[in-house]
Amino acid sequence: MKAIKNYRNWIIGIALTAAAGAATLQSGLAPTAATPPPPPTVDSPTQTVPPTAQPCGYMWAYKDAPELGEKIQAAVQGIDPKATARAQAFGEDCFYPDGSAGPFGAMETDVYIRLTVEDLTAQESFGNFMGQALPLIVQIPESEFPGGYGFVEFSFEKNDAEHIIVRVPILDYLSKAQGKTGLELFLTFYAGE
């Protein structure tokens, strides 16, 4: 008898829950006489894509930045005539579905500096060279770096097989290493082998 009473209470509970759920659902779906809110307005202008624009497939790409490279080359050769430098923009090439090429979109410009050295243990000397070159590079307005500042990669080379590479993100240099020279500057960015 007790089991039948519990079963009856359980059935009544389910029926009440189902009825309450149906009433809630029905009241939420009923049409209302209220006026719908106006659509949101956007205060900022939107860029309109011309109707002739084609979808683009993007591919990572590098493009030389010869004018910037020449400026940096002249600056580093003023420090050491054996130094060479070049600048290269990193970004994306656009390719249309028909195979034709679209514009290159630069994301940053990186600088590569090579210096032939006699001794790969001269870290103090490498840091002093970096400490002279980096301020000259950041004196060039960032607007001349397609896509903005990237990094400066210093390659200190004894020969083709022996070299030390130090990569300095320009914004990191500006925020935490400006004014450092010598071994302190070198060790701030040298990751080791």
Z-matrix of the N, CA and C atoms (Angstrom, degrees):
N
C 1 1.432
C 2 1.529 1 110.72
N 3 1.332 2 114.09 1 -42.33
C 4 1.452 3 119.23 2 -179.54
C 5 1.530 4 110.17 3 -63.26
N 6 1.347 5 117.31 4 -36.93
C 7 1.462 6 121.44 5 -179.88
C 8 1.512 7 111.21 6 -66.17
N 9 1.336 8 117.48 7 -37.10
C 10 1.465 9 121.08 8 179.28
C 11 1.522 10 109.60 9 -67.92
N 12 1.333 11 116.94 10 -38.14
C 13 1.467 12 121.24 11 179.69
C 14 1.535 13 109.98 12 -64.94
N 15 1.343 14 117.78 13 -42.98
C 16 1.467 15 121.75 14 178.56
C 17 1.527 16 110.70 15 -65.21
N 18 1.346 17 116.00 16 -39.85
C 19 1.455 18 120.79 17 178.68
C 20 1.520 19 110.27 18 -64.06
N 21 1.356 20 117.08 19 -42.16
C 22 1.465 21 121.57 20 179.38
C 23 1.533 22 109.89 21 -63.43
N 24 1.326 23 118.35 22 -43.42
C 25 1.474 24 121.98 23 178.99
C 26 1.534 25 110.93 24 -63.78
N 27 1.306 26 115.19 25 -37.58
C 28 1.464 27 119.68 26 180.00
C 29 1.529 28 110.12 27 -66.46
N 30 1.323 29 118.82 28 -43.36
C 31 1.463 30 123.80 29 178.32
C 32 1.528 31 109.95 30 -63.49
N 33 1.317 32 118.21 31 -43.21
C 34 1.470 33 121.71 32 179.11
C 35 1.525 34 109.72 33 -62.56
N 36 1.335 35 117.76 34 -41.62
C 37 1.470 36 121.79 35 178.91
C 38 1.518 37 112.19 36 -61.73
N 39 1.318 38 116.67 37 -42.82
C 40 1.470 39 120.59 38 179.02
C 41 1.522 40 110.02 39 -65.63
N 42 1.326 41 117.12 40 -42.73
C 43 1.466 42 120.86 41 -179.52
C 44 1.521 43 110.68 42 -62.95
N 45 1.327 44 117.94 43 -43.09
C 46 1.476 45 120.80 44 179.10
C 47 1.527 46 111.09 45 -65.19
N 48 1.322 47 117.61 46 -41.37
C 49 1.468 48 121.46 47 178.90
C 50 1.521 49 110.53 48 -63.37
N 51 1.318 50 117.58 49 -43.30
C 52 1.463 51 121.52 50 179.23
C 53 1.518 52 110.81 51 -64.59
N 54 1.333 53 117.36 52 -41.17
C 55 1.465 54 120.69 53 179.82
C 56 1.522 55 110.48 54 -65.42
N 57 1.328 56 117.29 55 -42.63
C 58 1.465 57 120.72 56 179.54
C 59 1.526 58 110.32 57 -64.40
N 60 1.332 59 117.59 58 -40.74
C 61 1.466 60 121.24 59 178.59
C 62 1.508 61 111.64 60 -64.53
N 63 1.323 62 117.31 61 -41.76
C 64 1.462 63 120.90 62 179.74
C 65 1.514 64 110.86 63 -65.21
N 66 1.325 65 117.32 64 -40.51
C 67 1.467 66 120.94 65 179.55
C 68 1.524 67 110.45 66 -65.31
N 69 1.310 68 116.77 67 -41.37
C 70 1.467 69 120.68 68 178.94
C 71 1.518 70 110.59 69 -64.29
N 72 1.299 71 116.98 70 -44.67
C 73 1.453 72 121.33 71 -179.91
C 74 1.517 73 111.21 72 -63.98
N 75 1.319 74 116.84 73 -42.52
C 76 1.459 75 121.02 74 -178.51
C 77 1.523 76 111.23 75 -66.84
N 78 1.322 77 118.06 76 -38.62
C 79 1.464 78 119.78 77 -179.13
C 80 1.524 79 110.69 78 -70.34
N 81 1.317 80 117.77 79 -28.96
C 82 1.464 81 120.63 80 178.12
C 83 1.503 82 112.50 81 -75.06
N 84 1.325 83 118.13 82 -23.84
C 85 1.458 84 121.49 83 -178.00
C 86 1.517 85 113.46 84 -96.05
N 87 1.318 86 117.08 85 -9.82
C 88 1.465 87 120.43 86 -177.23
C 89 1.518 88 110.11 87 -67.99
N 90 1.341 89 118.32 88 141.44
C 91 1.465 90 120.65 89 178.53
C 92 1.521 91 110.04 90 -66.53
N 93 1.319 92 114.71 91 146.93
C 94 1.465 93 120.40 92 178.84
C 95 1.510 94 109.12 93 -116.67
N 96 1.317 95 115.00 94 157.90
C 97 1.457 96 120.47 95 -179.61
C 98 1.522 97 111.18 96 -89.20
N 99 1.311 98 117.68 97 -5.69
C 100 1.463 99 120.74 98 -177.52
C 101 1.528 100 110.05 99 -67.25
N 102 1.321 101 116.31 100 147.91
C 103 1.457 102 122.56 101 178.33
C 104 1.525 103 108.36 102 -77.11
N 105 1.328 104 118.01 103 133.89
C 106 1.468 105 118.98 104 179.50
C 107 1.530 106 109.55 105 -66.77
N 108 1.336 107 116.81 106 149.73
C 109 1.462 108 119.61 107 179.88
C 110 1.527 109 110.03 108 -65.79
N 111 1.337 110 116.37 109 151.32
C 112 1.469 111 118.90 110 178.90
C 113 1.527 112 109.70 111 -66.79
N 114 1.332 113 117.59 112 153.83
C 115 1.464 114 119.27 113 178.74
C 116 1.527 115 109.76 114 -65.19
N 117 1.334 116 117.17 115 148.58
C 118 1.465 117 119.59 116 -179.71
C 119 1.525 118 110.31 117 -64.63
N 120 1.317 119 114.70 118 148.41
C 121 1.460 120 119.67 119 177.47
C 122 1.513 121 108.55 120 -105.29
N 123 1.308 122 116.19 121 147.32
C 124 1.451 123 122.45 122 179.31
C 125 1.518 124 107.32 123 -110.02
N 126 1.345 125 115.06 124 123.46
C 127 1.457 126 119.40 125 -178.09
C 128 1.524 127 112.71 126 -82.69
N 129 1.335 128 117.19 127 -23.77
C 130 1.458 129 118.60 128 -177.49
C 131 1.526 130 109.85 129 -87.77
N 132 1.320 131 116.52 130 145.52
C 133 1.463 132 118.88 131 179.41
C 134 1.526 133 109.83 132 -69.89
N 135 1.297 134 115.90 133 149.46
C 136 1.460 135 120.15 134 177.13
C 137 1.511 136 109.17 135 -106.67
N 138 1.311 137 114.42 136 149.95
C 139 1.455 138 119.51 137 179.08
C 140 1.524 139 107.97 138 -83.70
N 141 1.311 140 115.50 139 127.69
C 142 1.455 141 120.46 140 179.54
C 143 1.516 142 108.71 141 -95.67
N 144 1.310 143 115.55 142 127.04
C 145 1.458 144 120.51 143 177.96
C 146 1.521 145 107.54 144 -87.26
N 147 1.321 146 116.96 145 127.57
C 148 1.463 147 118.76 146 179.42
C 149 1.526 148 110.27 147 -58.93
N 150 1.327 149 117.16 148 146.63
C 151 1.463 150 120.05 149 -177.11
C 152 1.522 151 113.58 150 -62.78
N 153 1.327 152 117.95 151 -17.94
C 154 1.456 153 119.90 152 -179.54
C 155 1.523 154 112.09 153 -87.33
N 156 1.344 155 117.82 154 -4.76
C 157 1.462 156 120.45 155 -178.35
C 158 1.524 157 110.36 156 -64.15
N 159 1.314 158 114.88 157 140.24
C 160 1.456 159 120.80 158 178.67
C 161 1.524 160 108.50 159 -106.52
N 162 1.321 161 117.53 160 154.14
C 163 1.458 162 118.48 161 175.12
C 164 1.524 163 109.55 162 -65.46
N 165 1.308 164 114.83 163 149.08
C 166 1.454 165 120.89 164 -174.65
C 167 1.525 166 110.49 165 -112.84
N 168 1.313 167 116.71 166 138.95
C 169 1.457 168 122.37 167 167.95
C 170 1.516 169 106.52 168 -102.70
N 171 1.327 170 117.42 169 129.56
C 172 1.466 171 120.06 170 -174.21
C 173 1.520 172 111.23 171 -104.29
N 174 1.339 173 114.32 172 146.66
C 175 1.454 174 121.50 173 178.02
C 176 1.532 175 107.92 174 -139.77
N 177 1.357 176 116.21 175 134.24
C 178 1.463 177 119.42 176 177.20
C 179 1.523 178 109.20 177 -54.93
N 180 1.330 179 115.82 178 142.63
C 181 1.462 180 119.12 179 -177.94
C 182 1.525 181 110.40 180 -153.81
N 183 1.310 182 114.69 181 159.70
C 184 1.463 183 122.93 182 175.54
C 185 1.519 184 107.58 183 -124.22
N 186 1.325 185 116.31 184 141.01
C 187 1.468 186 121.40 185 176.45
C 188 1.525 187 107.51 186 -134.56
N 189 1.319 188 116.37 187 132.57
C 190 1.461 189 119.73 188 176.97
C 191 1.519 190 110.18 189 -63.70
N 192 1.327 191 114.88 190 146.63
C 193 1.464 192 122.09 191 174.87
C 194 1.533 193 106.07 192 -118.70
N 195 1.350 194 117.17 193 77.98
C 196 1.466 195 120.82 194 -169.68
C 197 1.525 196 115.15 195 -62.62
N 198 1.318 197 118.46 196 -39.04
C 199 1.468 198 119.26 197 -178.86
C 200 1.520 199 111.17 198 -64.38
N 201 1.322 200 116.55 199 -44.81
C 202 1.460 201 120.73 200 177.52
C 203 1.526 202 110.00 201 -65.29
N 204 1.325 203 117.04 202 -41.31
C 205 1.462 204 121.21 203 178.53
C 206 1.520 205 112.35 204 -59.48
N 207 1.332 206 116.98 205 -39.94
C 208 1.468 207 120.46 206 178.89
C 209 1.523 208 111.16 207 -65.21
N 210 1.323 209 117.58 208 -40.44
C 211 1.472 210 120.80 209 177.59
C 212 1.522 211 110.97 210 -60.86
N 213 1.331 212 115.34 211 -45.83
C 214 1.461 213 119.73 212 -177.73
C 215 1.524 214 110.31 213 -70.33
N 216 1.325 215 117.36 214 -37.68
C 217 1.468 216 121.63 215 176.65
C 218 1.527 217 110.06 216 -57.59
N 219 1.315 218 117.18 217 -48.00
C 220 1.469 219 120.72 218 179.65
C 221 1.529 220 110.69 219 -61.54
N 222 1.324 221 117.16 220 -39.99
C 223 1.466 222 120.76 221 -178.86
C 224 1.528 223 111.61 222 -65.79
N 225 1.333 224 118.14 223 -46.37
C 226 1.468 225 119.34 224 -177.01
C 227 1.525 226 111.93 225 -74.14
N 228 1.333 227 118.15 226 -28.07
C 229 1.459 228 118.80 227 175.93
C 230 1.519 229 111.23 228 -71.73
N 231 1.322 230 116.96 229 -20.35
C 232 1.462 231 120.16 230 171.93
C 233 1.522 232 111.46 231 -68.69
N 234 1.316 233 117.05 232 -25.19
C 235 1.467 234 122.01 233 176.94
C 236 1.526 235 109.69 234 -85.17
N 237 1.330 236 116.66 235 -46.78
C 238 1.466 237 122.27 236 179.77
C 239 1.526 238 107.78 237 -148.72
N 240 1.333 239 117.81 238 116.96
C 241 1.466 240 120.96 239 -177.12
C 242 1.533 241 114.26 240 -60.70
N 243 1.347 242 118.12 241 -18.09
C 244 1.470 243 120.84 242 179.37
C 245 1.530 244 112.00 243 -81.25
N 246 1.310 245 117.96 244 -10.40
C 247 1.467 246 121.59 245 -175.96
C 248 1.524 247 110.72 246 -76.38
N 249 1.320 248 115.47 247 144.52
C 250 1.464 249 121.36 248 172.89
C 251 1.524 250 107.99 249 -126.23
N 252 1.325 251 115.50 250 152.75
C 253 1.466 252 119.51 251 -179.14
C 254 1.517 253 110.04 252 -146.36
N 255 1.316 254 114.66 253 152.07
C 256 1.460 255 121.35 254 173.54
C 257 1.520 256 107.70 255 -149.78
N 258 1.331 257 115.34 256 157.71
C 259 1.469 258 121.20 257 178.08
C 260 1.518 259 108.21 258 -121.75
N 261 1.321 260 115.12 259 143.27
C 262 1.462 261 120.13 260 -176.94
C 263 1.529 262 109.24 261 -143.33
N 264 1.333 263 115.47 262 125.93
C 265 1.469 264 120.55 263 177.44
C 266 1.521 265 108.96 264 -81.93
N 267 1.322 266 115.26 265 139.97
C 268 1.460 267 122.40 266 176.11
C 269 1.518 268 107.48 267 -113.49
N 270 1.332 269 116.69 268 135.87
C 271 1.459 270 119.55 269 179.89
C 272 1.510 271 111.36 270 -175.83
N 273 1.332 272 115.75 271 -142.56
C 274 1.461 273 121.53 272 -176.34
C 275 1.523 274 110.72 273 -132.35
N 276 1.325 275 115.38 274 134.21
C 277 1.459 276 121.42 275 169.81
C 278 1.519 277 107.63 276 -89.21
N 279 1.327 278 115.77 277 142.94
C 280 1.462 279 121.90 278 176.91
C 281 1.524 280 107.85 279 -99.98
N 282 1.334 281 116.28 280 133.09
C 283 1.462 282 121.41 281 174.88
C 284 1.520 283 108.56 282 -125.74
N 285 1.332 284 115.46 283 126.91
C 286 1.461 285 121.47 284 -179.51
C 287 1.530 286 110.31 285 -81.55
N 288 1.335 287 117.30 286 161.13
C 289 1.472 288 120.61 287 -179.06
C 290 1.528 289 114.00 288 -56.96
N 291 1.340 290 117.14 289 -27.91
C 292 1.468 291 119.13 290 -179.66
C 293 1.529 292 112.39 291 -81.54
N 294 1.352 293 116.87 292 1.60
C 295 1.460 294 121.03 293 178.01
C 296 1.513 295 114.44 294 94.35
N 297 1.320 296 118.34 295 -9.59
C 298 1.457 297 120.18 296 179.60
C 299 1.528 298 109.94 297 -76.00
N 300 1.322 299 114.90 298 154.08
C 301 1.462 300 121.15 299 -177.96
C 302 1.520 301 110.55 300 -90.00
N 303 1.306 302 115.05 301 140.06
C 304 1.461 303 122.00 302 175.16
C 305 1.517 304 109.43 303 -104.02
N 306 1.316 305 117.35 304 -159.19
C 307 1.462 306 120.48 305 -176.43
C 308 1.533 307 112.72 306 -74.59
N 309 1.325 308 114.96 307 156.90
C 310 1.464 309 123.13 308 173.13
C 311 1.519 310 107.27 309 -91.93
N 312 1.308 311 117.15 310 131.92
C 313 1.465 312 121.90 311 177.66
C 314 1.515 313 109.48 312 -109.82
N 315 1.341 314 117.19 313 105.79
C 316 1.467 315 121.49 314 -179.42
C 317 1.523 316 110.13 315 -74.19
N 318 1.330 317 115.81 316 137.96
C 319 1.457 318 121.67 317 177.31
C 320 1.528 319 111.10 318 -107.80
N 321 1.327 320 117.50 319 -29.86
C 322 1.462 321 123.16 320 176.98
C 323 1.515 322 107.92 321 -166.25
N 324 1.330 323 115.29 322 163.57
C 325 1.458 324 120.00 323 174.50
C 326 1.515 325 108.33 324 -122.02
N 327 1.322 326 115.46 325 130.21
C 328 1.457 327 122.69 326 -178.42
C 329 1.524 328 109.22 327 -108.37
N 330 1.327 329 115.22 328 151.72
C 331 1.458 330 122.08 329 -178.96
C 332 1.525 331 107.83 330 -118.66
N 333 1.317 332 116.13 331 135.62
C 334 1.463 333 122.09 332 179.64
C 335 1.525 334 108.15 333 -119.79
N 336 1.337 335 116.31 334 121.71
C 337 1.465 336 122.06 335 -179.05
C 338 1.521 337 108.24 336 -121.03
N 339 1.322 338 115.75 337 128.65
C 340 1.465 339 121.44 338 178.19
C 341 1.519 340 108.61 339 -116.26
N 342 1.332 341 114.68 340 138.97
C 343 1.461 342 120.19 341 177.57
C 344 1.523 343 108.21 342 -139.77
N 345 1.333 344 115.80 343 124.68
C 346 1.461 345 120.71 344 176.25
C 347 1.518 346 108.06 345 -78.67
N 348 1.342 347 116.10 346 131.47
C 349 1.468 348 121.68 347 -177.83
C 350 1.523 349 109.51 348 -130.51
N 351 1.321 350 116.31 349 160.88
C 352 1.466 351 122.09 350 178.10
C 353 1.524 352 111.69 351 -90.90
N 354 1.335 353 116.38 352 -32.74
C 355 1.463 354 121.34 353 -171.27
C 356 1.527 355 109.89 354 -130.34
N 357 1.324 356 117.23 355 118.58
C 358 1.465 357 120.73 356 -179.01
C 359 1.527 358 113.30 357 -80.82
N 360 1.324 359 117.35 358 0.52
C 361 1.469 360 119.34 359 177.07
C 362 1.529 361 111.77 360 -97.83
N 363 1.317 362 117.71 361 2.67
C 364 1.471 363 122.22 362 -176.07
C 365 1.531 364 111.17 363 -82.96
N 366 1.327 365 116.80 364 58.18
C 367 1.459 366 121.33 365 -175.30
C 368 1.531 367 112.66 366 -63.30
N 369 1.307 368 117.83 367 -34.46
C 370 1.470 369 121.13 368 176.90
C 371 1.528 370 109.91 369 -61.01
N 372 1.329 371 115.93 370 -44.70
C 373 1.466 372 121.33 371 178.82
C 374 1.530 373 111.29 372 -64.83
N 375 1.336 374 117.21 373 -40.88
C 376 1.466 375 120.71 374 178.26
C 377 1.531 376 109.92 375 -61.88
N 378 1.329 377 116.15 376 -43.63
C 379 1.466 378 120.37 377 179.05
C 380 1.518 379 112.15 378 -63.73
N 381 1.334 380 116.87 379 -36.00
C 382 1.467 381 119.64 380 177.44
C 383 1.527 382 110.88 381 -67.06
N 384 1.344 383 116.95 382 -40.54
C 385 1.466 384 120.28 383 176.59
C 386 1.530 385 109.83 384 -61.88
N 387 1.327 386 116.66 385 -46.57
C 388 1.468 387 120.95 386 178.33
C 389 1.528 388 110.20 387 -60.18
N 390 1.334 389 116.38 388 -40.75
C 391 1.464 390 121.47 389 -179.03
C 392 1.518 391 113.18 390 -66.23
N 393 1.323 392 117.33 391 -22.06
C 394 1.464 393 120.57 392 174.98
C 395 1.532 394 111.15 393 -89.43
N 396 1.330 395 116.86 394 -36.46
C 397 1.470 396 120.66 395 -175.81
C 398 1.526 397 112.52 396 -75.46
N 399 1.318 398 118.04 397 -43.44
C 400 1.470 399 120.49 398 -174.92
C 401 1.530 400 113.30 399 -59.99
N 402 1.344 401 119.75 400 -44.60
C 403 1.474 402 117.96 401 177.83
C 404 1.533 403 112.81 402 -61.72
N 405 1.331 404 117.22 403 -32.77
C 406 1.469 405 119.71 404 177.92
C 407 1.526 406 110.80 405 -67.75
N 408 1.322 407 116.38 406 -36.25
C 409 1.466 408 120.32 407 -179.89
C 410 1.522 409 110.79 408 -69.41
N 411 1.333 410 117.76 409 -43.98
C 412 1.471 411 119.46 410 -177.32
C 413 1.525 412 112.46 411 -76.89
N 414 1.337 413 117.84 412 -8.76
C 415 1.473 414 119.83 413 172.04
C 416 1.527 415 110.61 414 -72.38
N 417 1.310 416 116.78 415 -23.54
C 418 1.468 417 120.92 416 176.60
C 419 1.523 418 106.72 417 -73.28
N 420 1.333 419 118.77 418 128.95
C 421 1.473 420 119.87 419 -178.24
C 422 1.532 421 111.88 420 -56.78
N 423 1.325 422 115.47 421 139.20
C 424 1.470 423 120.35 422 179.99
C 425 1.527 424 111.16 423 -58.69
N 426 1.329 425 116.88 424 -26.17
C 427 1.468 426 120.33 425 179.84
C 428 1.531 427 112.03 426 -64.07
N 429 1.326 428 118.09 427 -17.95
C 430 1.463 429 121.55 428 177.16
C 431 1.530 430 112.24 429 -85.16
N 432 1.329 431 116.29 430 -5.22
C 433 1.462 432 122.03 431 177.35
C 434 1.530 433 107.22 432 -98.29
N 435 1.338 434 119.34 433 103.16
C 436 1.468 435 119.58 434 -179.28
C 437 1.536 436 111.00 435 -52.79
N 438 1.319 437 116.53 436 122.92
C 439 1.458 438 121.01 437 -178.85
C 440 1.515 439 113.87 438 83.03
N 441 1.314 440 118.30 439 -5.56
C 442 1.470 441 121.40 440 179.43
C 443 1.523 442 112.22 441 99.16
N 444 1.340 443 114.07 442 -179.26
C 445 1.461 444 120.87 443 -178.50
C 446 1.523 445 111.68 444 -65.97
N 447 1.314 446 115.54 445 139.37
C 448 1.457 447 122.65 446 171.58
C 449 1.520 448 108.34 447 -114.62
N 450 1.326 449 116.19 448 -113.39
C 451 1.463 450 120.63 449 179.43
C 452 1.521 451 109.31 450 -132.33
N 453 1.349 452 114.80 451 165.96
C 454 1.459 453 121.82 452 170.57
C 455 1.522 454 105.63 453 -115.10
N 456 1.319 455 116.06 454 123.06
C 457 1.461 456 120.44 455 177.99
C 458 1.520 457 108.59 456 -105.55
N 459 1.332 458 115.29 457 116.70
C 460 1.460 459 121.73 458 177.09
C 461 1.525 460 107.83 459 -95.99
N 462 1.326 461 116.26 460 127.74
C 463 1.460 462 121.16 461 176.57
C 464 1.524 463 107.63 462 -118.96
N 465 1.334 464 115.56 463 109.01
C 466 1.463 465 121.89 464 177.64
C 467 1.526 466 106.04 465 -95.57
N 468 1.355 467 116.31 466 113.59
C 469 1.460 468 121.27 467 -168.99
C 470 1.524 469 112.14 468 -118.41
N 471 1.326 470 114.50 469 125.18
C 472 1.463 471 120.23 470 173.32
C 473 1.527 472 109.13 471 -86.83
N 474 1.327 473 116.23 472 -41.76
C 475 1.467 474 123.36 473 175.46
C 476 1.525 475 107.09 474 -158.51
N 477 1.328 476 117.20 475 -172.17
C 478 1.471 477 119.88 476 -177.05
C 479 1.526 478 113.20 477 -62.28
N 480 1.326 479 116.84 478 -29.53
C 481 1.464 480 120.10 479 -175.68
C 482 1.531 481 113.47 480 -98.54
N 483 1.310 482 117.74 481 -19.85
C 484 1.469 483 120.98 482 -175.98
C 485 1.526 484 110.06 483 -116.32
N 486 1.322 485 114.90 484 117.95
C 487 1.462 486 119.52 485 179.90
C 488 1.532 487 109.70 486 -160.55
N 489 1.306 488 114.64 487 162.23
C 490 1.466 489 122.30 488 174.12
C 491 1.521 490 106.53 489 -124.73
N 492 1.325 491 115.92 490 131.66
C 493 1.464 492 120.70 491 179.04
C 494 1.521 493 108.98 492 -115.41
N 495 1.317 494 115.11 493 130.97
C 496 1.465 495 121.87 494 177.61
C 497 1.526 496 107.22 495 -125.05
N 498 1.323 497 116.22 496 119.93
C 499 1.470 498 120.96 497 -179.54
C 500 1.526 499 108.49 498 -105.05
N 501 1.338 500 115.47 499 124.95
C 502 1.463 501 122.27 500 -177.06
C 503 1.532 502 109.50 501 -118.01
N 504 1.340 503 118.44 502 105.97
C 505 1.468 504 119.08 503 172.39
C 506 1.538 505 108.60 504 -63.14
N 507 1.309 506 117.27 505 126.12
C 508 1.465 507 120.40 506 -172.90
C 509 1.524 508 111.71 507 -60.31
N 510 1.317 509 118.17 508 -41.27
C 511 1.470 510 119.58 509 179.88
C 512 1.525 511 111.50 510 -66.31
N 513 1.338 512 118.42 511 -33.38
C 514 1.468 513 120.91 512 175.15
C 515 1.524 514 110.13 513 -66.90
N 516 1.322 515 116.79 514 -41.04
C 517 1.461 516 119.99 515 176.88
C 518 1.523 517 109.84 516 -58.94
N 519 1.321 518 116.89 517 -47.37
C 520 1.465 519 120.57 518 -178.28
C 521 1.527 520 112.07 519 -63.68
N 522 1.323 521 117.96 520 -34.57
C 523 1.462 522 120.19 521 -175.03
C 524 1.522 523 114.13 522 -88.47
N 525 1.340 524 118.75 523 -27.66
C 526 1.459 525 117.18 524 -174.52
C 527 1.524 526 116.18 525 -133.91
N 528 1.303 527 118.48 526 -3.04
C 529 1.462 528 117.68 527 -174.53
C 530 1.520 529 114.42 528 -133.90
N 531 1.315 530 118.02 529 0.18
C 532 1.456 531 119.88 530 -178.83
C 533 1.527 532 108.43 531 -60.84
N 534 1.306 533 116.64 532 131.02
C 535 1.458 534 121.22 533 -179.53
C 536 1.519 535 113.18 534 95.38
N 537 1.325 536 118.52 535 -15.79
C 538 1.463 537 120.87 536 176.70
C 539 1.525 538 108.71 537 -76.83
N 540 1.325 539 116.04 538 149.70
C 541 1.464 540 121.19 539 176.70
C 542 1.520 541 108.68 540 -142.68
N 543 1.305 542 114.66 541 178.72
C 544 1.453 543 120.89 542 173.22
C 545 1.513 544 113.90 543 57.34
N 546 1.326 545 114.26 544 -146.41
C 547 1.456 546 121.35 545 -175.99
C 548 1.525 547 111.93 546 -60.48
N 549 1.324 548 117.24 547 -36.82
C 550 1.471 549 120.34 548 -179.92
C 551 1.533 550 111.08 549 -59.87
N 552 1.324 551 117.39 550 -46.63
C 553 1.467 552 120.71 551 178.98
C 554 1.530 553 110.51 552 -65.87
N 555 1.322 554 116.72 553 -45.10
C 556 1.463 555 120.76 554 -179.80
C 557 1.527 556 110.80 555 -56.88
N 558 1.329 557 117.18 556 -49.23
C 559 1.469 558 120.94 557 -176.44
C 560 1.525 559 112.87 558 -71.46
N 561 1.329 560 117.81 559 -21.37
C 562 1.464 561 120.26 560 176.79
C 563 1.526 562 110.77 561 -62.32
N 564 1.327 563 116.86 562 -34.01
C 565 1.468 564 120.07 563 -174.77
C 566 1.528 565 115.12 564 -116.76
N 567 1.316 566 118.17 565 -11.19
C 568 1.466 567 119.70 566 -178.30
C 569 1.522 568 109.97 567 -78.74
N 570 1.325 569 116.15 568 123.52
C 571 1.466 570 121.20 569 -177.47
C 572 1.524 571 112.12 570 -90.77
N 573 1.294 572 118.42 571 -10.27
C 574 1.463 573 120.54 572 -176.79
C 575 1.509 574 110.79 573 85.00
N 576 1.303 575 115.19 574 -175.02
C 577 1.463 576 119.34 575 -175.94
C 578 1.493 577 111.75 576 -102.92
